Amino acid sequence: MTGRYERGLARQAELGATRTEAYDALADIAPDLSRLAVEFAYGDVHARPGLDAARRELVVIGALITLGGVEPQLRAHMETALNAGLRPRELVEAIMQALPYAGFPRVFGAMTLARQVLDARGLLPLTTGNCRGRSVTPDAEGLR
């Protein structure tokens, strides 16, 4: 193992990130791909100073929404963002922020994934009040 790989694994563990299906699904034809992803994405880039983990994950989520067609990675980064301390409502608002740049189909797709992630964690419903967006009230703890 290289220092970069070990640093990447440590960063993933710190974030509660797990190996994605994408890593394992390609191991038989491209065994170095997951190693490179861990070394570069987590060991080199994600471990850089300057942004906390939750903000860093927001950037990743925005980029993945815009790319489209990367649902397994988007789901994994939504999970990681929540593990890093991002609040559920912040996740939803970050996805909404992508609307003028990525478009309705990609944002609807991302919001569907977010709903699945939040539901699996028992974090729904997020709000009370008007579902049309005019009046949104966080729950008592302000975390949802």
Secondary structure, DSSP 8 states (H G I E B T S, - for coil): --HHHHHHHHHHHHHT----HHHHHTTTT-HHHHHHHIIIIIIIIIT-SSS-HHHHHHHHHHHHHHH-S-HHHHHHHHHHHHHTT--HHHHHHHHHHTHHHH-HHHHHHHHHHHHHHHHHTT-----EE-TTSS-EE--TTS--
